[in-house]
């Protein structure tokens, strides 16, 4: 259809041009006819009459030939250009006699004014026809673009924009010299357990004290892009659930003396057996962690710990978690426990907990807010966590209240809790009075006290704060200070979350696992529609199936069985610790659980993107805010799989304070040897990332998702470089 309009358009223009430029050619009127060259010649010796007679005959004959030829010419042009016979010639003399002495053709006879009018009429009609054809063709072309090509144009523009950014980025990196194109070197040996942004000795030198020396301070040390090698004799961790109870001694930075020491509850549950550390449930203090958790359930009013779910408890923040034994036991009851502890150079609680395949990260109550939104956890647990809760006018307890959901529980186990026992001292009595008074000011209710354990319950009613005596206790935070993105902000002395629309008591929430699927009214709090979240969930279900089908043959063909490992049925149990670098709604986490993968996911919400971390926490998952231009608060070699969907596009679109090489080297630090990385992004960004993976010595594959999609997958594996092989 389009070709027809274009052809007709140009034919019309050609006709108009020919009509206006050549209409005098029709019939050849006014053109002087050629005469025979011998017409006026005289023959010597002949008389004039004979010559005149001959001339007359020749003239008649020539004129007859001219008329015949003229008629044939007109017939030819009439057949080829039929419109031309209708065009008059304004050069014809008024008396109808042409310059050559012949009369004009009868078809061309008429007054000059009439012929001029006819000419102008035909010219106008031709112009109108051409305009109509042009507009019709343009209209059809515009409709075809709007209906079939709009998406291609938009995607093409977006690709050009991304390619421009990538080209400028590559030019910037190339300008740094040819050394930037080489493979990264291995880090020195003292980097094998190094955690950037945490340097206790440097903080002490800067004057930090009273626990703030454990603060996370980024940007004070030069960034070193190098590959951290695993410790000597490092071994691939055992698969879950075997790896929960047995870890390799060489994989963590701890001494045999620390393992055998009795400084805490959970350390008593460890024993060293040649190359392995085993975790047992028996201890001198309790009959076992099972009895301890059963005791807490009874203090809340439940039959046992398996009823925590029915009481609205799903997520637990374990402060100073030891080595994660409390969370390891509760995991079998579908409870998700996040361990946090200060940075430790030796015997790290966080490192050992992660090595066991349990959620953990470095964090401190010392002087900054935790990177979680208000009303995040159903329970906070502190068993000899080493925090002086009565210091700084109870500001640490205010932070506990901030992250607790309405109706949530605070469990504190410590010898200091014996406020009224035989071992009561003046100092303990003072602390007991402070706790009792301050808990009332926070609208907490003390449920029970047994031995060294006390359980408080946060109020479920907002009007409790207004019923307090004026001036008693912390005031409510203003809306300007009560934010959902507390990325390492200073601790606040006001009560946060009381004015939040997310104030929903835990007993009124649906129990797990139904909690993962929020209802319409709950989604409306985040400006989301159920259809939008449902589509996201369906997409991630399909993505997880694709991921597992891609990873299963790769993992089990490369490593069919490891020493001390059972034979899992693929693809079950091949991964445990998962880091989602751009979690969005938490759909990847949800899809993994629905597929019955025995994993836990650290959902990371970048600080430069939309903050859906409150939604993730309300769904019963765990996560954290983070700036990916800074190092993640964890030890090296802590994750089996790092997943990043749309992160490259998000980082490209922001004002960059770091390069992709910085980001990739941080991912390499977080990955365990033989760990996996999955990038999901647009094709230009994936191709650029693919070129960079060779510098980190990763094995990489680019996978096309659908034929009509502009997204690609980049699947990478970190090799296992043994230190002894490098030293040799």
C-alpha positions in Angstrom: 0.0 0.0 0.0 2.8 2.4 0.9 4.7 1.7 -2.3 1.6 2.4 -4.4 1.2 5.8 -2.8 4.8 6.7 -3.2 4.8 5.6 -6.9 1.6 7.5 -7.7 2.9 10.6 -5.9 6.1 10.7 -8.1 4.1 10.0 -11.3 1.8 12.9 -10.5 4.7 15.2 -9.9 6.3 14.1 -13.2 3.0 14.8 -15.1 2.7 18.3 -13.6 6.3 19.1 -14.5 5.9 17.9 -18.0 2.6 19.9 -18.4 4.0 23.2 -17.2 7.4 22.9 -19.0 6.5 21.3 -22.4 2.9 22.1 -23.3 4.1 24.1 -26.4 5.4 21.0 -27.9 1.9 19.5 -28.5 1.1 19.6 -32.3 4.3 21.6 -32.9 2.4 24.9 -33.6 4.5 27.9 -34.3 7.6 25.9 -35.1 9.1 26.7 -38.5 9.1 23.6 -40.7 12.2 22.7 -42.6 12.3 23.3 -46.3 14.2 21.4 -49.0 17.6 22.9 -49.6 17.1 23.0 -53.3 13.8 24.9 -53.2 15.0 28.2 -54.8 17.6 26.9 -57.2 17.6 27.8 -60.7 18.9 25.8 -63.7 20.9 27.7 -66.1 19.3 28.0 -69.5 15.7 27.4 -68.5 12.9 30.0 -68.6 11.2 31.4 -65.5 7.8 30.0 -66.1 9.0 26.5 -66.2 10.9 27.0 -63.0 7.9 28.6 -61.3 5.7 25.7 -62.3 8.3 23.2 -61.0 8.6 25.2 -57.8 4.8 25.2 -57.4 4.6 21.5 -57.8 7.4 20.9 -55.4 5.8 23.2 -52.9 2.6 21.4 -52.9 4.4 18.1 -52.6 6.5 19.3 -49.7 3.5 20.8 -47.9 1.6 17.5 -48.2 4.5 15.6 -46.7 4.7 18.0 -43.9 1.0 17.7 -43.2 1.2 13.9 -43.2 4.2 13.9 -40.9 2.6 16.4 -38.6 -0.5 14.3 -38.3 1.5 11.2 -37.5 3.5 13.1 -34.8 0.2 14.3 -33.2 -1.1 10.8 -33.3 2.0 9.5 -31.5 1.9 12.1 -28.8 -1.9 11.6 -28.4 -1.4 8.0 -27.7 1.5 8.5 -25.2 0.3 11.7 -23.5 -3.5 12.0 -24.1 -3.8 15.0 -21.9 -1.5 17.1 -24.1 -4.1 17.4 -26.9 -6.2 19.5 -24.5 -3.5 22.1 -23.9 -3.7 25.1 -26.2 -0.7 27.0 -27.5 -0.8 30.7 -26.7 1.8 31.4 -29.4 -0.7 30.8 -32.3 -1.4 34.0 -34.2 -4.8 35.7 -33.8 -5.9 35.0 -37.4 -5.3 31.3 -37.0 -2.4 31.2 -39.4 0.9 29.9 -38.1 4.2 31.4 -38.7 5.0 28.6 -41.3 1.9 29.6 -43.3 -0.3 26.7 -42.2 -3.6 27.0 -40.3 -3.8 25.7 -36.7 -5.2 22.3 -35.9 -8.9 22.4 -35.4 -8.5 20.8 -31.9 -6.4 23.7 -30.8 -8.6 26.4 -32.1 -10.0 28.8 -29.4 -9.5 32.2 -27.8 -6.3 32.6 -25.7 -8.4 33.5 -22.6 -10.4 30.3 -22.8 -7.3 28.3 -23.3 -5.6 30.0 -20.4 -8.6 29.2 -18.1 -8.5 25.6 -19.1 -4.8 25.4 -18.5 -5.1 26.9 -15.0 -8.1 24.7 -14.1 -6.2 21.6 -15.1 -3.1 22.8 -13.2 -5.1 23.5 -10.0 -6.8 20.1 -10.2 -3.5 18.4 -10.6 -2.1 20.3 -7.5 -5.1 19.4 -5.4 -4.8 15.7 -6.5 -1.1 15.7 -5.6 -1.8 17.3 -2.2 -4.5 14.7 -1.4 -2.2 11.8 -2.4 0.6 13.2 -0.3 -1.5 13.7 2.8 -3.1 10.3 2.4 0.3 8.7 2.2 1.7 10.6 5.2 -1.3 9.7 7.3 -1.0 6.0 6.4 2.7 6.2 7.2 2.1 7.8 10.6 -0.5 5.2 11.5 1.8 2.4 10.6 4.6 3.8 12.8 2.3 4.4 15.7 0.9 0.9 15.6 3.9 -1.2 14.7 7.1 0.7 15.2 6.7 2.7 18.3 8.2 0.1 20.6 11.1 -0.5 18.2 11.8 3.2 18.1 11.7 3.5 21.9 13.9 0.5 22.4 16.3 1.7 19.7 16.5 5.1 21.4 17.1 3.5 24.8 19.8 1.3 23.3 21.5 4.3 21.7 21.4 6.2 25.0 22.8 3.2 26.9 25.5 2.7 24.3 26.5 6.3 24.5 26.9 6.0 28.2 28.9 2.9 27.8 31.1 4.4 25.2 31.9 7.4 27.4 32.5 5.0 30.3 34.8 2.9 28.2 36.7 6.0 27.0 37.1 7.1 30.6 38.5 3.7 31.7 40.8 3.5 28.6 42.1 6.9 29.4 43.5 5.5 32.7 46.1 3.6 30.8 46.6 0.1 29.4 47.2 -1.2 33.0 43.4 -1.0 33.5 42.9 -3.6 30.8 44.9 -6.3 32.6 43.6 -8.9 34.9 43.3 -7.9 38.6 46.1 -9.1 40.8 45.6 -11.2 44.0 45.4 -9.3 47.3 48.1 -9.7 49.9 47.6 -12.4 52.5 46.3 -10.0 55.2 43.3 -9.3 52.9 41.9 -12.9 53.1 39.5 -11.8 56.0 39.6 -8.1 55.4 36.3 -6.1 55.7 36.5 -2.6 54.3 35.0 0.3 56.3 35.7 -1.4 59.6 39.0 -0.5 61.3 38.9 -0.5 65.1 42.5 0.6 65.6 42.0 3.5 63.1 38.8 4.6 64.8 40.5 4.5 68.2 43.2 6.7 66.8 40.5 9.1 65.5 39.1 9.4 69.1 36.2 7.0 68.9 35.2 5.3 72.1 32.3 3.9 74.2 31.6 1.3 71.5 31.7 3.8 68.5 35.1 2.4 67.6 33.1 -0.4 66.0 31.2 2.0 63.7 31.2 1.5 60.0 33.3 4.4 58.4 33.7 4.2 54.6 35.9 6.4 52.4 38.8 6.8 54.8 40.9 4.1 53.1 42.0 3.9 49.5 40.0 1.4 47.4 42.0 -1.6 46.3 40.6 -3.5 43.4 42.2 -6.9 43.9 41.1 -10.5 44.3 41.1 -11.8 47.8 42.4 -15.4 48.0 41.0 -18.0 50.3 42.9 -19.0 53.4 45.4 -21.8 53.3 43.6 -25.2 53.3 40.3 -23.6 52.5 37.6 -26.1 51.5 34.2 -25.7 49.8 31.5 -25.6 52.6 29.4 -28.7 53.1 25.9 -28.5 51.7 22.9 -27.7 53.7 21.7 -29.0 56.1 25.0 -30.8 56.9 26.8 -27.5 56.7 24.6 -26.0 59.4 26.2 -28.3 62.0 29.7 -28.9 60.7 32.1 -26.4 59.1 35.7 -26.5 58.1 38.1 -25.1 60.7 40.4 -23.5 58.1 37.5 -21.6 56.5 37.1 -19.1 59.4 39.5 -17.0 61.4 39.3 -18.6 64.8 41.8 -20.3 67.0 41.4 -23.7 68.8 41.5 -21.9 72.1 38.6 -19.7 71.2 36.6 -22.7 70.1 37.2 -24.4 73.5 36.6 -21.3 75.6 33.4 -20.9 77.6 32.9 -17.2 77.2 29.3 -17.5 75.8 26.4 -19.8 75.6 26.9 -20.7 72.0 30.6 -21.2 72.2 29.9 -24.0 74.7 28.0 -25.7 72.0 31.1 -26.0 69.7 33.7 -28.7 69.6 36.8 -29.1 67.5 37.3 -32.4 65.7 40.6 -32.4 63.6 39.7 -30.3 60.6 36.1 -29.5 61.5 34.1 -27.5 64.0 30.9 -29.3 65.1 28.0 -27.5 66.8 26.0 -29.4 69.4 22.9 -28.6 71.4 24.2 -29.5 74.9 25.7 -26.9 77.2 26.5 -26.5 80.9 24.1 -23.6 81.2 21.0 -25.1 79.5 20.0 -28.6 78.7 20.1 -27.3 75.1 19.0 -24.6 72.8 15.8 -26.5 72.2 14.9 -26.2 75.9 15.9 -22.5 75.8 13.6 -21.7 72.9 10.9 -23.8 74.5 11.2 -21.7 77.6 10.8 -18.4 75.7 7.7 -19.8 74.0 6.2 -20.6 77.4 7.0 -17.2 78.8 5.0 -15.6 75.9 2.1 -17.9 76.6 2.7 -20.5 73.8 2.9 -24.3 74.1 6.3 -24.5 72.4 8.5 -22.8 69.8 6.6 -24.3 66.9 3.7 -22.0 67.9 5.7 -18.8 67.3 4.3 -18.7 63.7 0.7 -18.7 64.9 1.5 -15.9 67.4 2.6 -13.7 64.5 6.4 -14.2 64.9 8.3 -14.8 61.7 11.4 -12.6 61.6 13.8 -12.3 64.5 16.7 -9.9 65.0 19.4 -11.7 67.1 21.8 -9.1 68.6 25.2 -10.5 69.4 24.1 -14.0 68.2 27.2 -16.0 69.2 27.5 -18.4 66.3 23.9 -18.6 65.3 22.7 -21.6 67.2 19.5 -19.9 68.3 18.5 -19.1 64.7 19.7 -22.5 63.4 17.3 -24.2 65.7 14.3 -21.9 64.9 14.9 -22.3 61.2 13.3 -25.7 61.3 10.1 -24.0 62.6 10.1 -21.6 59.5 11.4 -18.7 61.6 13.9 -16.4 59.9 16.6 -15.1 62.3 19.0 -12.3 61.3 22.2 -12.3 63.3 24.0 -9.0 63.8 27.2 -8.4 65.8 30.2 -6.0 65.9 33.1 -6.3 63.6 35.6 -8.8 65.1 39.1 -9.5 63.7 39.2 -12.9 65.3 36.5 -15.4 66.2 33.8 -13.4 64.4 30.2 -14.4 65.2 29.0 -13.1 61.9 31.6 -15.0 59.9 30.9 -18.3 61.6 27.1 -17.8 61.3 27.3 -17.2 57.6 29.7 -20.2 57.2 26.9 -22.3 58.7 24.4 -21.0 56.0 22.5 -18.7 58.4 21.6 -15.0 57.9 24.1 -12.6 59.4 25.7 -9.2 58.8 28.0 -6.8 60.7 26.0 -4.1 62.6 26.2 -2.3 65.9 23.9 -0.5 68.3 26.7 1.8 69.3 25.9 5.2 67.8 24.0 4.7 64.5 20.6 3.5 63.5 20.5 0.1 62.0 19.9 0.1 58.2 16.4 -1.3 58.6 13.1 0.7 58.4 10.9 1.2 61.4 8.6 -1.7 62.4 10.7 -4.4 60.7 11.0 -7.4 63.1 8.6 -9.4 65.1 11.1 -10.2 67.9 14.5 -8.9 69.1 16.7 -11.4 71.0 19.7 -10.6 73.1 21.5 -13.4 74.9 24.5 -11.9 76.7 24.9 -9.5 73.8 27.2 -7.2 75.8 25.1 -4.0 75.4 24.6 -1.7 78.3 20.9 -1.0 77.8 20.7 1.5 80.6 23.4 3.8 79.1 22.8 7.0 77.2 19.4 7.6 78.8 18.0 4.4 77.2 18.6 5.4 73.6 19.5 1.8 72.7 16.1 0.6 74.0 14.5 3.3 71.8 16.3 1.8 68.8 14.9 -1.6 69.8 11.4 -0.1 69.9 11.9 1.5 66.5 12.7 -1.7 64.6 10.1 -3.8 66.6 6.6 -4.3 65.0 3.6 -3.4 67.1 2.9 -6.3 69.5 6.5 -7.6 69.0 8.7 -9.1 71.7 12.0 -8.2 73.2 13.9 -11.1 74.9 16.9 -10.4 77.1 18.9 -13.1 78.7 21.8 -12.0 81.0 23.0 -12.6 84.5 22.3 -8.9 85.1 18.5 -9.6 84.8 18.5 -11.1 88.3 17.1 -7.9 89.8 15.5 -9.5 92.9 17.4 -12.7 93.4 19.9 -13.7 96.0 22.7 -12.1 93.9 21.0 -8.8 93.9 23.3 -5.8 94.4 22.8 -2.1 94.6 23.8 -1.7 91.0 21.5 -4.4 89.8 18.7 -3.0 91.7 19.3 0.4 90.1 19.3 -1.2 86.7 16.1 -3.1 87.4 14.4 0.1 88.4 15.6 1.8 85.3 14.3 -1.0 83.0 10.9 -1.1 84.8 10.4 2.6 84.5 11.7 3.0 81.0 9.7 0.1 79.6 6.6 1.8 80.9 7.5 5.0 79.1 7.9 3.0 75.9 4.5 1.3 76.4 6.1 -2.1 76.9 4.6 -4.8 79.0 6.8 -7.2 80.9 5.2 -10.6 80.3 7.5 -12.9 82.4 10.8 -13.5 84.0 12.5 -16.9 84.4 16.0 -17.4 85.6 18.1 -14.9 83.6 15.5 -14.3 80.9 13.0 -11.5 80.7 10.4 -11.0 77.9 8.7 -7.7 77.1 5.9 -7.0 74.7 5.6 -3.8 72.7 2.2 -2.2 72.7 -0.2 -2.9 69.9 -2.2 0.3 70.6 -1.0 3.7 69.3 -3.1 5.6 71.8 -0.9 4.3 74.6 1.6 7.0 73.8 -1.0 9.8 74.2 -2.2 8.3 77.6 1.2 8.8 79.2 1.8 11.7 81.6 3.0 14.8 79.9 6.8 15.0 79.8 7.2 11.4 80.9 9.3 9.3 78.5 10.6 9.9 75.0 8.4 12.0 72.7 7.0 10.8 69.4 9.3 11.6 66.4 8.0 14.2 63.9 7.3 13.1 60.4 10.6 14.7 59.2 12.6 12.5 61.6 10.5 9.3 61.3 11.9 8.1 57.9 11.9 4.7 56.3 15.4 5.0 55.0 17.7 5.2 58.1 21.0 4.5 56.3 23.4 4.7 59.3 21.8 7.8 60.7 22.6 8.9 64.3 20.4 7.3 67.0 17.3 9.3 67.9 15.9 9.9 71.3 12.3 9.9 70.0 9.8 7.1 69.4 9.6 6.3 65.7 6.9 4.4 63.7 3.9 5.4 65.8 2.6 7.6 63.0 3.3 5.1 60.2 0.5 3.7 58.1 2.3 0.4 58.5 1.3 0.2 62.1 -0.3 -3.3 62.1 0.0 -5.5 65.2 1.7 -8.8 64.5 -1.3 -10.8 65.8 -3.5 -9.1 63.2 -1.2 -10.0 60.3 -1.7 -13.3 58.5 0.6 -16.0 59.7 3.4 -17.4 57.6 3.6 -18.4 54.8 0.4 -16.5 53.8 2.1 -13.3 55.0 4.4 -13.4 51.9 1.3 -12.5 49.8 0.0 -9.1 51.1 -3.6 -8.3 50.6 -5.0 -5.3 48.6 -5.2 -2.9 51.5 -1.6 -3.7 52.6 -0.3 -3.2 49.1 -2.1 0.1 48.9 0.2 1.4 51.7 3.0 1.3 49.1 1.0 2.6 46.2 0.9 -0.8 44.5 -1.9 -2.8 43.0 -2.3 -6.6 43.4 -2.1 -7.1 39.7 1.3 -5.4 39.6 2.7 -7.6 42.4 1.1 -10.7 40.8 2.8 -10.0 37.5 6.1 -9.5 39.3 5.6 -12.8 41.1 4.8 -14.7 37.9 7.8 -13.3 36.2 10.1 -14.4 39.0 8.6 -17.8 39.1 9.5 -18.3 35.5 13.0 -16.8 36.0 13.8 -19.1 38.9 12.8 -22.1 36.8 15.1 -20.8 34.0 18.0 -20.1 36.5 17.8 -23.6 38.0 17.6 -25.3 34.6 20.8 -23.4 33.6 22.7 -23.9 36.8 21.9 -27.5 37.5 23.8 -29.1 34.7 26.7 -26.7 35.2 27.1 -27.3 38.9 26.6 -31.0 39.0 28.7 -31.7 35.9 31.6 -29.7 37.4 31.2 -31.0 40.9 29.1 -34.2 41.0 30.1 -34.8 44.7 32.4 -33.1 47.2 34.2 -34.7 50.1 31.9 -35.2 53.1 28.8 -34.2 51.1 25.7 -36.2 50.6 24.2 -36.8 47.2 21.5 -34.2 46.8 18.8 -34.6 44.2 19.4 -31.8 41.7 18.6 -29.0 41.7 17.8 -29.1 45.4 20.3 -27.9 48.1 22.9 -26.8 45.7 22.9 -23.2 47.0 22.3 -21.8 50.5 23.4 -18.2 51.0 21.9 -15.9 48.3 22.4 -12.1 47.9 19.9 -10.2 45.8 21.6 -6.9 45.1 18.5 -5.1 43.7 15.6 -6.8 45.4 12.7 -4.5 44.3 9.5 -6.2 45.8 11.4 -9.3 47.0 9.9 -11.3 44.1 13.1 -13.4 43.6 13.0 -14.4 47.3 9.4 -15.3 47.1 9.9 -17.4 44.0 12.7 -19.3 45.5 10.6 -20.2 48.6 7.6 -21.2 46.5 9.9 -23.5 44.5 10.9 -25.1 47.8 14.6 -24.2 47.5 16.3 -24.5 50.9 17.9 -21.1 50.7 17.7 -17.8 52.5 18.0 -14.4 50.7 19.6 -11.2 51.8 17.4 -8.7 50.0 19.4 -5.5 49.4 17.6 -2.3 48.4 20.1 0.2 46.9 19.9 3.7 48.4 19.8 5.3 45.0 16.6 3.4 43.9 13.0 3.1 45.1 12.8 2.0 48.7 10.6 -1.1 48.9 12.5 -2.5 52.0 9.4 -1.9 54.3 7.4 -4.0 51.9 10.0 -6.8 51.9 10.1 -6.8 55.7 6.4 -6.9 55.9 6.3 -9.9 53.6 8.3 -11.9 56.2 11.7 -11.6 54.5 15.0 -10.0 55.7 16.9 -7.3 53.9 18.9 -4.1 54.3 19.5 -0.7 52.7 22.9 -0.4 51.1 25.0 2.0 48.9 26.8 -0.2 46.3 29.6 2.3 46.0 30.5 1.2 49.5 31.6 -2.3 50.7 28.9 -4.5 52.0 29.1 -5.1 55.8 30.2 -8.8 55.7 33.3 -10.9 55.6 34.8 -12.4 52.4 33.5 -15.6 50.9 30.0 -15.5 52.5 27.6 -16.0 49.6 27.0 -18.9 47.2 25.0 -16.9 44.7 24.9 -13.1 44.0 21.9 -12.0 41.9 21.6 -8.6 40.2 18.6 -7.8 38.1 18.5 -4.2 36.7 21.3 -3.1 39.0 23.6 -2.1 36.1 20.9 0.1 34.6 20.2 1.7 38.0 23.9 2.4 38.7 24.5 3.8 35.1 21.6 6.2 35.5 23.0 7.8 38.7 25.9 10.1 39.2 28.7 7.7 39.6 31.0 7.7 42.5 32.5 4.4 41.6 33.2 2.3 38.5 31.8 -1.1 37.5 35.2 -2.6 38.2 34.8 -1.4 41.9 31.3 -3.1 42.0 32.6 -6.3 40.4 35.6 -6.6 42.7 33.3 -6.2 45.7 31.1 -9.0 44.3 34.2 -11.2 44.0 35.0 -10.5 47.7 31.5 -11.6 48.7 31.5 -14.8 46.7 32.7 -18.1 47.9 35.1 -20.0 45.6 33.0 -21.7 42.9 30.2 -19.3 43.7 27.8 -18.0 41.0 26.8 -14.5 39.8 23.7 -13.9 37.7 23.3 -10.5 36.0 20.0 -9.7 34.3 19.9 -6.4 32.3 19.7 -4.9 28.8 21.9 -6.4 26.1 24.4 -3.5 25.8 25.0 -3.4 29.5 25.4 -7.2 29.6 27.9 -7.2 26.8 29.9 -4.5 28.5 29.8 -6.5 31.8 30.9 -9.6 29.9 34.0 -7.9 28.7 34.9 -6.9 32.2 34.5 -10.4 33.7 37.7 -11.6 32.1 39.7 -9.2 34.3 38.3 -10.9 37.4 39.2 -14.3 36.0 35.5 -15.3 36.1 34.0 -18.0 33.7 31.2 -16.2 32.0 28.3 -17.1 29.6 25.8 -14.8 28.0 22.3 -16.3 27.6 19.5 -14.8 25.5 16.2 -15.0 27.3 13.5 -14.6 24.7 13.9 -13.7 21.0 11.8 -10.6 21.3 13.4 -9.4 24.5 16.1 -6.8 24.8 17.3 -8.4 28.1 20.1 -10.8 28.5 21.5 -13.0 31.3 25.2 -13.1 32.2 26.0 -16.2 34.3 29.5 -16.2 35.9 31.4 -18.5 38.2 34.2 -17.6 40.4 37.1 -20.1 40.1 38.7 -21.6 43.2 42.3 -20.4 43.3 44.2 -22.1 46.1 46.8 -20.1 47.9 49.4 -22.8 48.0 49.3 -23.1 44.3 49.9 -19.3 43.9 52.8 -19.3 46.4 54.5 -22.1 44.6 
